[in-house]
Structure formats: structure tokens, C-alpha cells
Amino acid sequence: MNECLGILSLGGKSLGRGGSIFIIPNPDSEPVVKVADTESLFMALEAIYYLTVIFGLPLAVFEYLRVKRKEKQDRDYETYNSLDEKYLEFQQLCLSHPYLDIFDVPDANPVQLDERQKKEELIAYTMLMSVFERAYLMYHGTSRKMRKSQWSEWHDYIRSYCARANFRAAWEKSGNTFHTDYQNYMERLMSGIATNA
């Protein structure tokens, strides 16, 4: 007989209670037939189940943490991208209204504005304040290193505008329309700059 392990089926019936017949090769004699009962099979399957749980659970936890980290990175990117888009919109506004002294670099000799242009400047600065508010609410007080570095840059940028007289005048007119925490932050910032001036 060939030296291989096979399963012997006797007319579709099993020997023993719920058992199966296995042929175990023996080179010196006829094949020896043994019956593996259901209890042994159940114990083997139970052992396989527990091994799967033991090794599968850490893998599942690792995958869960990996997915959560990826979601967090995606949210950080969306935050950055959203603020960047709003900032670029403001830059476009500066480009299309060069007579307004609203660009990052203040005009050395700003032009005298008429009433319509003063209204345009107020609207433009209110839009910029809205971008600042979003940056404050998204980044301020966060613990992650990337967010801290992002907020530090925004804080310096906001501070540079708070030192400008026309921005401060615009804040006096529309600053009370923003989030309370952001208003308090801006008031403290302007108060500090006024004290140091």
C-alpha cells in the first residue's frame, strides 16, 4: 500500500458515535484503522479558536490604531488645507484691491480712502478676522507637536496685524461678532501690543 494518509469512507457511514476513520500507514503490516471521536476533534478546534483570538486580538488592535492615526492625519490635513484656501482667498482680495492697506506688508504711505473704500477695507479685514478665528479654534491649545507649531506661526501672523491701526479700527467695529474665546484672545493680544507700543 502507498505510504500516505487518507480518509476511508464506508458506504457513507461513520464508525463509532460521530466518528471518522483514518488510515495510518505502517510499512511492516496491514493498515491500522483508528477512530477519532468528536470530543477530540472539538478540543482541537477549540484550541485553534483560542490561538486565533490570542494572536488575532493584538493584530486587530494594531489595525484599529493605525486607522485612527490615519483619520487624525487626514483631519489635520483638511484643517491645514481649509485655512490655506481661505488665506489664499484673502491674498486674492489684496491683489484685486491694491489701494487698500490690507496686505501682509503695510504700505509705507497708505492712500486716503473714501467712504466706499473704507467699507471695502472693513469687509476685507472682517474676512481676515474670520480666518484668524478659524485658526484659533482649530489650533489654539492643542497638544500635538504639528498643531502647536502651526498655531505658533498663526499667532505671530495675527499679532503682526493687531499692531496696525486700520486693523484695530476694523476690530472695534466688527470684533464683537466672533466666538467669545477668540474675542478674549484678540483683546488680550491688542492690549499687550498697546501697552508695549
C-alpha positions, 0 to 999 in steps of 0.5 A: 500500500502507498505510504500516505494518509487518507480518509476511508469512507464506508458506504457513507457511514461513520464508525463509532458515535460521530466518528471518522476513520483514518488510515495510518500507514505502517510499512511492516503490516496491514493498515491500522484503522483508528477512530477519532471521536468528536470530543477530540476533534472539538478540543482541537478546534477549540484550541485553534479558536483560542490561538486565533483570538490570542494572536488575532486580538493584538493584530486587530488592535494594531489595525484599529490604531493605525486607522485612527492615526490615519483619520487624525492625519487626514483631519489635520490635513483638511484643517491645514488645507481649509485655512490655506484656501481661505488665506489664499482667498484673502491674498486674492482680495489684496491683489484685486484691491491694491489701494487698500492697506490690507496686505501682509506688508503695510504700505509705507504711505497708505492712500486716503480712502473714501467712504466706499473704500473704507467699507471695502477695507472693513469687509476685507479685514472682517474676512481676515478676522474670520480666518484668524478665528478659524485658526484659533479654534482649530489650533489654539491649545492643542497638544500635538507637536504639528498643531502647536507649531502651526498655531505658533506661526498663526499667532505671530501672523495675527499679532503682526496685524493687531499692531496696525491701526486700520486693523484695530479700527476694523476690530472695534467695529466688527470684533464683537461678532466672533466666538467669545474665546477668540474675542478674549484672545484678540483683546488680550493680544491688542492690549499687550501690543498697546501697552508695549507700543 
